[in-house]
């Protein structure tokens, strides 16, 4: 008796192996930090040496869903050795990576679309904020990469904006929404960024074109100084969920954010609208310090902290979460990448 095996021809039909389906969580474990249930979500590999960028690219839809649920995801234990591997990971989840214009803080680019985190003195803290909420456009997503964790301090505190927005009193929301917020910045006063660094150009015409395009007024002053004024939103709607979320830089830009001795020194030299940066209601009237302090207290009471570990990646929805920086000692290197530009629908070009 003869037997016949046919591969793709006549005779016995060829049997095809069914594709293997791998669930989103089969290669990773999902959890939370102690005392911080669900925010940020923590994702760790189950397999040693799991390709971080490859896994992320294969599970982008699942990660998008989890980010919308939580607002922030901490990837821990993946092998991400340097800025370029970090860039590959970010690129696997978003193709629209951004440069950094209309800067509010000094940064250095270390890889394509990868920057150092804000280069302020180590003994200074950076309050919780939404990235670039003072601007007419901002990144929808942020990524942080721990290149070198500080031995002391240096956390990147987070707070869930849904929780914060729900706790802001209705009368404060109504007052801000009626007037909006105006940011006044004075570049080149010797205590803030020169306009050349903020706008990444040495051409005044380029700055003027940028300002006109985003509804910001500008005024050139003696000594190569520049003053800008911009009226911006108080709340913003999430582009995917439609949620209305508190979204502005008023407590951070306002002069009461400065330590008292620095503030008094500046006020001895400058009027309120001549300070390096300041915030007002949109009609130019002053913001109440007690209201700003109440907002800061709500953010503080909602804050989550965790110590960085080398190789950690933190993905943040810039609408759903705020971030900051704690003071630190020793060496610290946290890198940042931004993606998916959102343009405010409220902007009217000048």
C-alpha positions in Angstrom: 0.0 0.0 0.0 1.3 3.3 -0.9 0.7 6.5 1.0 0.5 10.0 -0.6 1.2 13.3 1.1 0.3 16.3 -0.9 1.5 19.8 0.1 -0.5 22.3 -1.6 -1.4 20.0 -4.5 -4.0 17.4 -5.2 -4.8 14.6 -2.8 -4.9 15.2 0.9 -5.6 18.9 1.6 -2.7 20.8 3.2 -3.4 21.7 6.8 -2.5 25.2 7.8 -1.4 26.0 11.3 -3.8 28.3 13.0 -2.3 31.7 13.9 -1.3 31.9 17.6 -3.1 34.7 19.4 -1.2 36.4 22.1 -3.3 38.4 24.6 -2.1 41.9 25.6 -1.2 40.8 29.1 0.3 37.4 28.4 3.8 38.8 28.1 3.4 41.5 30.8 1.9 41.9 34.2 -0.2 44.8 35.1 -0.5 46.4 38.5 -0.3 49.6 40.6 2.2 51.3 42.9 1.6 50.7 46.7 -1.0 53.1 47.9 -1.8 54.4 44.5 -4.4 52.1 43.0 -4.7 52.4 39.2 -2.7 55.7 38.9 -0.3 55.3 37.4 -0.9 51.9 35.9 2.3 49.8 36.1 3.3 47.5 33.3 6.2 45.0 33.8 7.5 42.3 31.5 7.0 38.6 32.3 9.8 37.6 30.1 13.5 38.6 30.5 14.7 40.6 27.6 11.3 41.3 26.1 11.7 43.8 23.2 10.1 46.9 24.6 9.5 48.8 21.3 8.4 45.7 19.5 5.9 44.7 22.2 4.6 48.3 22.4 4.0 48.4 18.7 2.1 45.1 18.8 -0.2 46.3 21.6 -0.7 49.9 20.7 -4.5 49.8 20.8 -4.5 48.1 24.2 -2.1 50.7 25.6 -4.2 53.5 24.1 -7.2 52.2 25.9 -5.4 51.7 29.2 -3.9 55.3 29.0 -7.4 56.7 28.6 -8.6 54.8 31.7 -5.7 55.7 33.9 -4.1 58.8 32.6 -0.5 57.6 33.1 1.3 54.3 32.6 4.7 53.4 34.2 6.7 50.8 32.2 9.2 49.2 34.6 11.7 46.4 34.1 12.0 46.6 30.3 15.5 46.8 28.8 15.7 50.4 27.6 19.4 51.3 27.9 19.6 54.8 26.4 18.0 57.8 24.8 17.9 56.2 21.3 16.2 53.0 22.6 13.7 55.3 24.4 13.1 57.1 21.1 12.3 53.8 19.5 9.8 53.0 22.2 8.1 56.3 21.8 8.1 56.0 18.1 6.4 52.6 18.3 3.4 54.3 19.9 3.3 57.6 18.1 4.6 58.8 14.7 4.0 62.5 15.4 6.9 63.4 17.7 7.3 67.1 18.5 10.0 69.8 18.8 9.8 72.3 21.7 8.8 75.8 20.7 7.5 78.7 22.8 9.7 77.4 25.6 9.1 78.1 29.3 12.2 76.4 30.5 15.7 75.5 29.3 16.1 72.0 27.7 18.8 70.3 25.6 18.1 67.9 22.7 20.0 64.6 23.2 18.4 62.5 20.4 15.8 63.2 17.7 12.8 64.6 19.5 14.2 63.6 22.9 15.1 66.4 25.4 16.5 66.7 28.8 13.8 67.5 31.4 13.6 71.1 32.7 17.1 72.2 33.6 16.3 74.1 36.8 18.6 74.1 39.8 18.5 70.8 41.8 17.2 72.5 44.9 14.1 73.9 43.2 10.8 72.1 42.8 8.6 72.4 39.8 4.8 72.6 40.6 2.3 70.2 39.0 1.3 71.4 35.6 0.0 70.3 32.1 2.8 70.6 29.6 2.5 73.9 27.6 -1.0 74.7 28.8 0.0 78.4 28.6 0.3 78.0 24.8 -2.2 77.8 21.9 -1.0 74.3 21.2 0.4 71.5 23.3 1.4 67.8 23.2 -1.4 65.4 23.9 1.1 62.8 25.2 4.4 62.9 27.1 7.0 60.3 27.8 9.6 60.4 30.5 12.7 58.2 30.6 14.8 57.6 33.7 18.4 57.6 32.4 20.0 58.2 35.8 17.9 58.2 39.0 18.8 60.6 41.7 20.1 59.0 44.9 18.0 61.5 46.9 14.7 63.0 45.9 14.0 63.9 42.2 10.6 62.2 41.9 8.2 63.3 39.1 5.0 63.8 41.1 1.7 63.1 39.3 -1.9 63.9 39.9 -5.0 62.7 38.0 -6.8 65.7 36.4 -10.2 64.0 36.6 -10.0 64.0 40.4 -8.6 67.6 40.5 -11.3 69.0 38.2 -14.0 67.4 40.2 -12.7 69.1 43.4 -12.5 72.6 42.1 -15.4 74.7 43.5 -18.0 75.7 40.9 -17.7 79.5 41.7 -13.9 79.4 40.9 -14.6 77.5 37.6 -17.3 80.0 36.6 -15.1 83.0 37.4 -12.2 81.7 35.4 -14.4 80.5 32.5 -16.1 83.9 32.2 -12.8 85.8 32.0 -10.2 83.2 30.8 -6.5 83.6 31.7 -3.9 86.1 30.4 -0.2 85.2 30.5 2.3 88.1 30.3 5.9 87.2 29.6 9.0 89.5 29.5 11.9 87.9 27.8 15.5 89.1 28.3 15.1 90.7 31.7 18.1 88.7 33.0 16.1 86.4 35.1 14.2 84.4 32.5 14.8 82.9 29.1 15.9 85.2 26.3 13.4 85.3 23.4 16.0 83.7 21.1 15.9 80.5 23.3 12.1 80.5 23.9 11.3 80.8 20.2 14.4 78.9 18.9 15.2 81.7 16.4 17.3 84.9 16.2 15.0 86.5 13.7 12.5 89.0 15.1 10.3 88.5 12.0 10.0 84.8 12.8 8.8 85.6 16.4 6.3 88.2 15.1 4.9 85.6 12.6 4.5 83.0 15.3 2.8 85.5 17.6 0.3 86.7 15.0 -0.5 83.1 14.1 -1.5 82.2 17.6 -3.3 85.3 18.7 -0.5 86.6 20.9 0.4 90.3 21.1 4.1 91.3 21.1 6.0 94.4 22.0 9.8 94.9 21.4 11.4 96.9 24.1 14.8 98.5 24.8 17.8 96.2 25.3 16.6 93.5 22.9 13.7 92.7 25.2 10.3 91.3 24.2 7.0 91.3 26.0 4.1 89.1 25.0 0.5 88.8 26.1 -1.7 85.8 25.4 -5.3 85.1 26.5 -5.8 81.4 26.8 -8.2 78.7 27.9 -9.1 77.7 31.4 -10.4 74.3 30.6 -9.9 72.0 27.6 -11.9 69.1 26.2 -10.1 65.8 25.8 -9.9 65.1 22.1 -11.0 61.5 22.4 -13.4 61.4 25.4 -14.8 64.9 25.2 -14.3 65.5 29.0 -13.9 69.1 30.1 -10.8 69.2 32.2 -9.0 72.0 34.2 -6.1 73.0 31.9 -4.1 76.2 32.5 -0.8 77.5 33.9 -2.3 80.3 36.1 -1.0 79.0 39.5 2.5 78.3 38.0 3.0 81.6 36.0 1.5 83.8 38.7 4.0 85.7 40.8 2.8 84.0 44.0 4.4 80.8 42.8 7.8 82.4 43.5 9.4 82.0 46.9 8.7 85.2 48.9 12.2 86.6 48.9 12.5 86.3 45.1 9.1 87.7 44.6 9.7 90.7 46.8 13.0 91.4 45.0 11.4 91.3 41.6 8.4 93.5 42.8 10.9 96.1 44.0 12.2 96.4 40.4 9.1 95.6 38.2 5.4 96.3 37.9 3.2 93.2 37.8 3.1 93.2 34.0 6.9 93.7 33.9 7.7 90.6 35.9 9.5 87.9 33.9 6.2 86.0 33.8 2.8 86.6 35.4 -0.8 85.6 35.1 -4.0 87.6 35.2 -7.6 87.2 34.4 -8.2 87.6 30.6 -9.5 91.2 31.2 -6.3 92.2 32.9 -7.6 92.1 36.4 -5.5 90.5 39.1 -5.9 86.8 40.1 -6.8 86.4 43.8 -3.8 84.8 45.7 -6.2 82.9 47.9 -7.9 81.3 44.9 -4.5 80.2 43.5 -3.4 78.8 46.8 -6.7 76.8 47.0 -6.0 75.3 43.5 -2.4 74.4 44.5 -3.7 72.7 47.7 -6.1 70.6 45.6 -3.3 69.4 43.4 -1.0 68.7 46.4 -3.7 66.6 48.0 -4.1 64.5 44.8 -0.4 63.9 44.2 1.2 60.5 43.8 5.0 60.0 44.0 7.3 57.1 43.3 11.1 56.7 43.2 12.5 56.4 39.7 14.4 53.3 38.7 16.9 53.2 35.8 15.2 52.4 32.6 11.7 53.4 33.7 9.4 54.9 31.1 6.4 57.0 32.1 3.7 57.6 29.5 1.3 60.5 30.4 -1.9 61.7 28.8 -1.3 65.5 29.0 -5.0 66.2 29.4 -5.7 63.5 32.1 -2.6 64.0 34.3 -0.3 66.7 35.6 3.3 66.3 36.4 6.1 68.2 38.3 9.5 67.7 39.8 10.8 67.4 43.3 14.2 68.8 44.4 17.1 66.3 44.4 20.7 65.7 45.3 23.5 64.1 43.2 23.3 63.2 39.5 19.8 62.9 37.9 18.9 62.5 34.2 15.3 62.3 33.2 14.6 62.6 29.4 11.4 63.7 27.8 9.6 63.2 24.5 6.4 64.8 23.3 3.9 63.8 20.7 0.6 64.4 19.0 0.2 68.1 18.8 -3.2 69.5 19.8 -4.2 73.0 18.6 -6.8 74.9 20.8 -10.0 75.7 18.8 -10.2 78.9 20.8 -7.2 80.6 19.1 -8.0 83.5 16.8 -4.9 84.6 14.8 -4.1 88.3 15.1 
